Amino acid sequence: DHNVVVIDNDPKVLNELLDTVDVYAIEGNGAVLDVQRRADVGNSDILIAATTKDELNIVCCMLAKKLGCKATIARTQRCAYH
Protein backbone atom coordinates (compact mmCIF):
# COMPACT_ATOMS: atom_id res chain seq x y z
CA ASP A 1 0.00 0.00 0.00
CA HIS A 2 2.74 2.44 -1.04
CA ASN A 3 2.92 4.94 -3.86
CA VAL A 4 6.24 4.72 -5.68
CA VAL A 5 7.60 7.40 -7.98
CA VAL A 6 10.62 6.67 -10.17
CA ILE A 7 12.70 9.49 -11.64
CA ASP A 8 15.01 8.67 -14.55
CA ASN A 9 16.36 10.65 -17.48
CA ASP A 10 16.01 7.72 -19.90
CA PRO A 11 12.48 7.39 -21.32
CA LYS A 12 13.21 3.86 -22.56
CA VAL A 13 14.03 2.73 -19.02
CA LEU A 14 10.86 4.36 -17.70
CA ASN A 15 8.68 2.74 -20.38
CA GLU A 16 10.11 -0.71 -19.61
CA LEU A 17 9.51 -0.11 -15.92
CA LEU A 18 5.93 1.01 -16.47
CA ASP A 19 5.29 -2.19 -18.43
CA THR A 20 6.39 -4.39 -15.51
CA VAL A 21 5.52 -2.69 -12.21
CA ASP A 22 2.90 -0.34 -10.79
CA VAL A 23 4.80 2.93 -10.35
CA TYR A 24 4.49 6.55 -11.38
CA ALA A 25 7.35 7.63 -13.67
CA ILE A 26 8.86 11.06 -14.14
CA GLU A 27 11.44 11.75 -16.82
CA GLY A 28 14.24 14.01 -15.67
CA ASN A 29 17.28 14.46 -13.47
CA GLY A 30 16.60 13.73 -9.80
CA ALA A 31 19.11 16.40 -8.75
CA VAL A 32 16.96 19.14 -10.31
CA LEU A 33 14.60 21.02 -8.00
CA ASP A 34 11.68 21.18 -10.45
CA VAL A 35 11.89 17.43 -11.10
CA GLN A 36 11.77 16.62 -7.39
CA ARG A 37 8.86 19.03 -6.97
CA ARG A 38 6.95 17.28 -9.78
CA ALA A 39 7.55 14.01 -7.93
CA ASP A 40 6.25 15.62 -4.71
CA VAL A 41 9.43 14.55 -2.93
CA GLY A 42 8.84 17.06 -0.13
CA ASN A 43 5.83 15.05 1.03
CA SER A 44 7.54 11.67 0.67
CA ASP A 45 8.46 9.31 3.47
CA ILE A 46 11.70 8.27 1.75
CA LEU A 47 13.85 9.01 -1.28
CA ILE A 48 16.35 6.44 -2.50
CA ALA A 49 19.00 7.73 -4.92
CA ALA A 50 20.59 4.79 -6.71
CA THR A 51 22.44 6.04 -9.78
CA THR A 52 25.99 4.95 -10.61
CA LYS A 53 27.30 8.40 -9.62
CA ASP A 54 27.96 8.85 -5.89
CA GLU A 55 27.94 12.65 -6.04
CA LEU A 56 24.62 12.76 -7.89
CA ASN A 57 23.02 10.47 -5.32
CA ILE A 58 24.23 12.64 -2.46
CA VAL A 59 22.96 15.83 -4.14
CA CYS A 60 19.57 14.18 -4.77
CA CYS A 61 19.30 13.30 -1.08
CA MET A 62 20.40 16.72 0.12
CA LEU A 63 17.82 18.40 -2.10
CA ALA A 64 15.09 15.99 -0.96
CA LYS A 65 15.83 16.74 2.70
CA LYS A 66 15.65 20.48 2.03
CA LEU A 67 12.25 19.95 0.40
CA GLY A 68 10.99 18.12 3.49
CA CYS A 69 11.44 14.43 2.65
CA LYS A 70 11.48 12.48 5.93
CA ALA A 71 14.34 10.08 5.10
CA THR A 72 16.88 9.57 2.33
CA ILE A 73 19.25 6.83 1.22
CA ALA A 74 22.15 7.48 -1.16
CA ARG A 75 23.82 4.53 -2.86
CA THR A 76 27.58 5.06 -2.88
CA GLN A 77 30.35 2.87 -4.23
CA ARG A 78 33.50 4.65 -3.16
CA CYS A 79 34.73 4.58 0.40
CA ALA A 80 36.21 7.78 1.81
CA TYR A 81 38.01 5.99 4.63
CA HIS A 82 41.71 5.16 4.39
ChimeraX commands (.cxc) that place a marker at each C-alpha (Angstrom):
marker #1 position 0.00,0.00,0.00 radius 0.5
marker #1 position 2.74,2.44,-1.04 radius 0.5
marker #1 position 2.92,4.94,-3.86 radius 0.5
marker #1 position 6.24,4.72,-5.68 radius 0.5
marker #1 position 7.60,7.40,-7.98 radius 0.5
marker #1 position 10.62,6.67,-10.17 radius 0.5
marker #1 position 12.70,9.49,-11.64 radius 0.5
marker #1 position 15.01,8.67,-14.55 radius 0.5
marker #1 position 16.36,10.65,-17.48 radius 0.5
marker #1 position 16.01,7.72,-19.90 radius 0.5
marker #1 position 12.48,7.39,-21.32 radius 0.5
marker #1 position 13.21,3.86,-22.56 radius 0.5
marker #1 position 14.03,2.73,-19.02 radius 0.5
marker #1 position 10.86,4.36,-17.70 radius 0.5
marker #1 position 8.68,2.74,-20.38 radius 0.5
marker #1 position 10.11,-0.71,-19.61 radius 0.5
marker #1 position 9.51,-0.11,-15.92 radius 0.5
marker #1 position 5.93,1.01,-16.47 radius 0.5
marker #1 position 5.29,-2.19,-18.43 radius 0.5
marker #1 position 6.39,-4.39,-15.51 radius 0.5
marker #1 position 5.52,-2.69,-12.21 radius 0.5
marker #1 position 2.90,-0.34,-10.79 radius 0.5
marker #1 position 4.80,2.93,-10.35 radius 0.5
marker #1 position 4.49,6.55,-11.38 radius 0.5
marker #1 position 7.35,7.63,-13.67 radius 0.5
marker #1 position 8.86,11.06,-14.14 radius 0.5
marker #1 position 11.44,11.75,-16.82 radius 0.5
marker #1 position 14.24,14.01,-15.67 radius 0.5
marker #1 position 17.28,14.46,-13.47 radius 0.5
marker #1 position 16.60,13.73,-9.80 radius 0.5
marker #1 position 19.11,16.40,-8.75 radius 0.5
marker #1 position 16.96,19.14,-10.31 radius 0.5
marker #1 position 14.60,21.02,-8.00 radius 0.5
marker #1 position 11.68,21.18,-10.45 radius 0.5
marker #1 position 11.89,17.43,-11.10 radius 0.5
marker #1 position 11.77,16.62,-7.39 radius 0.5
marker #1 position 8.86,19.03,-6.97 radius 0.5
marker #1 position 6.95,17.28,-9.78 radius 0.5
marker #1 position 7.55,14.01,-7.93 radius 0.5
marker #1 position 6.25,15.62,-4.71 radius 0.5
marker #1 position 9.43,14.55,-2.93 radius 0.5
marker #1 position 8.84,17.06,-0.13 radius 0.5
marker #1 position 5.83,15.05,1.03 radius 0.5
marker #1 position 7.54,11.67,0.67 radius 0.5
marker #1 position 8.46,9.31,3.47 radius 0.5
marker #1 position 11.70,8.27,1.75 radius 0.5
marker #1 position 13.85,9.01,-1.28 radius 0.5
marker #1 position 16.35,6.44,-2.50 radius 0.5
marker #1 position 19.00,7.73,-4.92 radius 0.5
marker #1 position 20.59,4.79,-6.71 radius 0.5
marker #1 position 22.44,6.04,-9.78 radius 0.5
marker #1 position 25.99,4.95,-10.61 radius 0.5
marker #1 position 27.30,8.40,-9.62 radius 0.5
marker #1 position 27.96,8.85,-5.89 radius 0.5
marker #1 position 27.94,12.65,-6.04 radius 0.5
marker #1 position 24.62,12.76,-7.89 radius 0.5
marker #1 position 23.02,10.47,-5.32 radius 0.5
marker #1 position 24.23,12.64,-2.46 radius 0.5
marker #1 position 22.96,15.83,-4.14 radius 0.5
marker #1 position 19.57,14.18,-4.77 radius 0.5
marker #1 position 19.30,13.30,-1.08 radius 0.5
marker #1 position 20.40,16.72,0.12 radius 0.5
marker #1 position 17.82,18.40,-2.10 radius 0.5
marker #1 position 15.09,15.99,-0.96 radius 0.5
marker #1 position 15.83,16.74,2.70 radius 0.5
marker #1 position 15.65,20.48,2.03 radius 0.5
marker #1 position 12.25,19.95,0.40 radius 0.5
marker #1 position 10.99,18.12,3.49 radius 0.5
marker #1 position 11.44,14.43,2.65 radius 0.5
marker #1 position 11.48,12.48,5.93 radius 0.5
marker #1 position 14.34,10.08,5.10 radius 0.5
marker #1 position 16.88,9.57,2.33 radius 0.5
marker #1 position 19.25,6.83,1.22 radius 0.5
marker #1 position 22.15,7.48,-1.16 radius 0.5
marker #1 position 23.82,4.53,-2.86 radius 0.5
marker #1 position 27.58,5.06,-2.88 radius 0.5
marker #1 position 30.35,2.87,-4.23 radius 0.5
marker #1 position 33.50,4.65,-3.16 radius 0.5
marker #1 position 34.73,4.58,0.40 radius 0.5
marker #1 position 36.21,7.78,1.81 radius 0.5
marker #1 position 38.01,5.99,4.63 radius 0.5
marker #1 position 41.71,5.16,4.39 radius 0.5
marker link #1:1,2 radius 0.2
marker link #1:2,3 radius 0.2
marker link #1:3,4 radius 0.2
marker link #1:4,5 radius 0.2
marker link #1:5,6 radius 0.2
marker link #1:6,7 radius 0.2
marker link #1:7,8 radius 0.2
marker link #1:8,9 radius 0.2
marker link #1:9,10 radius 0.2
marker link #1:10,11 radius 0.2
marker link #1:11,12 radius 0.2
marker link #1:12,13 radius 0.2
marker link #1:13,14 radius 0.2
marker link #1:14,15 radius 0.2
marker link #1:15,16 radius 0.2
marker link #1:16,17 radius 0.2
marker link #1:17,18 radius 0.2
marker link #1:18,19 radius 0.2
marker link #1:19,20 radius 0.2
marker link #1:20,21 radius 0.2
marker link #1:21,22 radius 0.2
marker link #1:22,23 radius 0.2
marker link #1:23,24 radius 0.2
marker link #1:24,25 radius 0.2
marker link #1:25,26 radius 0.2
marker link #1:26,27 radius 0.2
marker link #1:27,28 radius 0.2
marker link #1:28,29 radius 0.2
marker link #1:29,30 radius 0.2
marker link #1:30,31 radius 0.2
marker link #1:31,32 radius 0.2
marker link #1:32,33 radius 0.2
marker link #1:33,34 radius 0.2
marker link #1:34,35 radius 0.2
marker link #1:35,36 radius 0.2
marker link #1:36,37 radius 0.2
marker link #1:37,38 radius 0.2
marker link #1:38,39 radius 0.2
marker link #1:39,40 radius 0.2
marker link #1:40,41 radius 0.2
marker link #1:41,42 radius 0.2
marker link #1:42,43 radius 0.2
marker link #1:43,44 radius 0.2
marker link #1:44,45 radius 0.2
marker link #1:45,46 radius 0.2
marker link #1:46,47 radius 0.2
marker link #1:47,48 radius 0.2
marker link #1:48,49 radius 0.2
marker link #1:49,50 radius 0.2
marker link #1:50,51 radius 0.2
marker link #1:51,52 radius 0.2
marker link #1:52,53 radius 0.2
marker link #1:53,54 radius 0.2
marker link #1:54,55 radius 0.2
marker link #1:55,56 radius 0.2
marker link #1:56,57 radius 0.2
marker link #1:57,58 radius 0.2
marker link #1:58,59 radius 0.2
marker link #1:59,60 radius 0.2
marker link #1:60,61 radius 0.2
marker link #1:61,62 radius 0.2
marker link #1:62,63 radius 0.2
marker link #1:63,64 radius 0.2
marker link #1:64,65 radius 0.2
marker link #1:65,66 radius 0.2
marker link #1:66,67 radius 0.2
marker link #1:67,68 radius 0.2
marker link #1:68,69 radius 0.2
marker link #1:69,70 radius 0.2
marker link #1:70,71 radius 0.2
marker link #1:71,72 radius 0.2
marker link #1:72,73 radius 0.2
marker link #1:73,74 radius 0.2
marker link #1:74,75 radius 0.2
marker link #1:75,76 radius 0.2
marker link #1:76,77 radius 0.2
marker link #1:77,78 radius 0.2
marker link #1:78,79 radius 0.2
marker link #1:79,80 radius 0.2
marker link #1:80,81 radius 0.2
marker link #1:81,82 radius 0.2
view
